[in-house]
C-alpha cells in the first residue's frame, strides 16, 4: 500500500471540513502544530430563536497534502489564501465501486462492493489522509461489511471496521468518476508518520 508521506500535489477536488468540534478548526501557515495560526473555521452562530444544527460542511479546493496535513485554498482566484489543516474530519465526493493500493488505475484493487453499488452506499469516507493528483488516500468506516470485500490488512480499527485506501476524487454528480483527471505512477512510501488512529 502506497501511504502518502511527504508533499504531494492535488488536482483540487472540493474538500468538506467538519467544523463541529468545540472551538472549530485551526488553520496553519505550515503543516505542523508549531507553525503560525492563520485562521479558524467555526460553525456559524444560530440566529435569535434558532437552534444550532450541523448543516452543510464548508468546502474548499484541496491543493496538496503533507504527512497527514491538507493544504486548502480559501477565497477565489488570485485573492485565495492557502492554509494547512489536519486531515481528520475532512471528506470529498467519491463515486466509485473500487479502491486501490496506489493512486493509479493499474494498481491492485484492494476493496470492492459485492453488489456493484458505489462504496459510499455501504461505507463512509470519514478522513482524508493524503492526496496525489486526482486521487485521495482516505479513511473509511465500513457500515455494511457483508456488502463489501476488502483485504484484511487494510483494517486499522475493528469495531466498526475502518480501512484506508486510494480512490479517485470527483464530484458525485459527474460522470466517469472511475477515471480521475490524471493517474500518477505508484510511489513506494513508508507509513504516514502522523497517526490519527485512536486505540481500540
Steps between C-alpha positions, in 0.01 A plus 500: 500500500633840399438722803539872427810634672666827404363774278255398228300726270126466451278574201277717722190294589264673744575399858220528755622588850326385819500813718281359777776448762491753785695806391490402133806404294835681503675595176881518488758669279709180484419128541594467869339595831771752594449712188313832507122485517351684203132447567229286649191336354210521745134402474268791423312636799125429490272799473258606774254224582681251276671178604856431384515211255777313321413638157715465191875484540693795356690387193842608370721385209758245615841604363751264664577273793800454728526227764135508607450875441290641214553830318172680430431806284278758667341763277498516122766549233794724583326611819509147636700433813654160560502340845585161649263289709520150645311243292264334754138606447559607138333320209421543132281355227593142410282312255672168432437133573868407554800617701868462406839438660664794317377818325478323164225304325759237410576427868345219703133523592487460879129556570187465289126483546347154470175628348644749251384800702726796572724473804317779680181297491656269761779710655579862584814700425580656838854639453729599214856402592673609180465567129685449172376672186135403451516239776446498876621260768199472728394342825162328471259365762335179379127507577389185314786253511305225323465722191874563457807287439838636613850391596515455876838673530324826409313493831629745763195473728274202555168609652371637274757416234702802381726464196734720293553493120525714185207612282450758227347817640220657302173687508225254593286649221767450231511209260810289459618526859692175463742689275679777692636811323847345499650175622847515650753219524510322832746635757619262771489692830509400867200546725366846579711611800216698654249235614141601566387161628344472843572187705231239497 
